[in-house]
Amino acid sequence: MTASNGDESTSSPGERREEAEREAARQRILDQAEAERIPVEETTRAVPDRRWRRGR
């Protein structure tokens, strides 16, 4: 009974649950990254030097 053969019927319920949890966590991370994504137009806009210094 090896997990490397890719046969779902041989994996234990615990292994299947862990895989489902990993996939759910991966999806949450991707959803959060998409929500926080900054459009490229925003990242290429020039910021006046005085505004940049004030934020530091």
DRENLO-686825 format. One record per residue (C-alpha): x, y, z; chain. Coordinates in nm, 3 decimals. Layout:
residues N
X;Y;Z;A;
...
END
This chain:
residues 56
0.000;0.000;0.000;A;
0.205;0.292;-0.132;A;
0.087;0.646;-0.189;A;
0.320;0.685;-0.487;A;
0.112;0.467;-0.718;A;
-0.164;0.730;-0.743;A;
-0.445;0.482;-0.676;A;
-0.696;0.658;-0.450;A;
-0.851;0.330;-0.333;A;
-0.530;0.228;-0.153;A;
-0.485;0.547;0.049;A;
-0.618;0.560;0.401;A;
-0.907;0.787;0.501;A;
-0.659;0.999;0.697;A;
-0.439;1.047;0.390;A;
-0.740;1.146;0.180;A;
-0.850;1.393;0.448;A;
-0.501;1.545;0.467;A;
-0.493;1.580;0.089;A;
-0.835;1.750;0.094;A;
-0.715;1.987;0.368;A;
-0.399;2.069;0.170;A;
-0.606;2.141;-0.141;A;
-0.847;2.360;0.059;A;
-0.555;2.553;0.211;A;
-0.398;2.593;-0.134;A;
-0.725;2.730;-0.270;A;
-0.759;2.974;0.021;A;
-0.407;3.104;-0.045;A;
-0.479;3.146;-0.415;A;
-0.808;3.323;-0.341;A;
-0.637;3.558;-0.096;A;
-0.355;3.631;-0.342;A;
-0.608;3.712;-0.614;A;
-0.799;3.943;-0.378;A;
-0.477;4.126;-0.285;A;
-0.342;4.137;-0.640;A;
-0.238;4.483;-0.757;A;
-0.301;4.556;-1.125;A;
0.016;4.616;-1.323;A;
-0.103;4.970;-1.402;A;
-0.083;5.046;-1.029;A;
0.268;4.906;-0.989;A;
0.418;5.105;-1.277;A;
0.282;5.445;-1.178;A;
0.553;5.692;-1.079;A;
0.535;5.815;-0.718;A;
0.664;6.165;-0.643;A;
0.980;6.155;-0.433;A;
0.834;6.355;-0.143;A;
0.542;6.109;-0.106;A;
0.785;5.817;-0.105;A;
1.000;5.975;0.167;A;
0.701;6.063;0.386;A;
0.597;5.697;0.393;A;
0.934;5.584;0.528;A;
END
